[in-house]
Amino acid sequence: MNLLELQDVSYVYSEGTPFEMVALHHVSVGFEKGSITGLIGHTGSGKSTLVQLLNGLLRPKQGKILLDGEDIWAKPKEIRKIRYRVGLVMQYPEYQLFDETVRLDIGYALRNMSLPAEEIAERVEEAAAFVHLDSHLLDQSPFALSGGQKRRAALAGVIAMRPQVLVLDEPAAGLDPIGRSEILGGLRKYQESFGGTVILVSHSMEDMAQYCDRIVAMNHSEVFMTGTVEEVFSHAQELSDIGLDIPSIARIALRLQAAGIPLQGSLYTVSGVREAYLRAIAEARQMKAPSEGGDRRV
C-alpha cells in the first residue's frame, strides 16, 4: 500500500522564459508504507525537484501528490501541517542550524507543534540517540560542532517530529565510513521503531543496496525503473546506459558467475555475496566428495 504517491506530476522551472527547464515530466510513482525506498538518478534527472514536491516546498504544475490518499494541496493554507507529516532533510542540512543550543535547535519544530515540554525533552533525547549524537553536546552551540555532528543535529531535528514519511537528500554526503554507517543505520532503526516510510536519495549504490527495500531510478525528468533492490540492480546494462551503476560488489559477483561459479541469492551486498560464494563452494565439495572416495563396496 502506498502511503505517498505522485500522480501524473510535472514541474517546470522558469516556465515561459528563455530559461525554461522541465524538471519532471508526467511522473507517477508510489512509496510503500513502512518501506525504505532509494531514489537514484544522474545529476539533473529530477530527484531533488521530486523530493521538494513531496512535502509542499514546491507545488506541481500538473498532477497530484497524495498522502494517505488525500491531495496535499487540497487546502493550501494548511500545507505547513503536511511538513510535519513529511519531514525533509535537504542536502548539507547543517547550514540550516540557527538556534542557541543544539537542544533548542532539535526541538524547534516540536515547539511549533505546541507539544508539552516533557514530550519535547523526551523526543529531543530520543532523536539525538537515533543519529548517535552524544547527549553532552545538546547544550552546546550548534556552531561549535564538527561538520559531522552538525549533520546529525539537523537530521535529529526532523526525526524528532516523528513524521510519517522521512525524506533525505544525500544525508551521508561527505561523511567518513563510520559516520555513514551510523546515520544510515539509524534510519533503519527509525523505520523499524515507528513504522515510518523513508525515502533516501544517494549517489552511492552501495548504500542503496544495503539500506533500501525498493529503488526508484530517474532519467531525464521521468521514472525510468522501479522495483526491489534485486529487480532494479539486475538490469545492470540498462542502468549503465543512463549513466548509473550497480554496487561494486555486484560487479564482482557478475565476474565470478562469468568464471563459472554458480552464485545464487542476494548479490548486491558484501555479506550476500560472501554467503552465496561459501554456499557454492560447499555444494561443489559435496558433489565432488563421492567421486573422490570411489566405490568401496566388495
Secondary structure, DSSP 8 states (H G I E B T S, - for coil): -EEEEEEEEEEEETTTSTT-EEEEEEEEEEEETT-EEEEEE-TTSSHHHHHHHHTTSS--SEEEEEETTEETTSSGGGHHHHHHHEEEE-SSGGGG--SSSHHHHHTHHHHHTT--HHHHHHHHHHHHHHTT--GGGTTS-GGGS-HHHHHHHHHHHHHTT--SEEEEESTTTT--HHHHHHHHHHHHHHHHHH--EEEEE-S-HHHHHHH-SEEEEEETTEEEEEEEHHHHHT-HHHHHHTT----HHHHHHHHHHHTT----S--SSHHHHHHHHHHHHHHHHHHHHHHHH-----
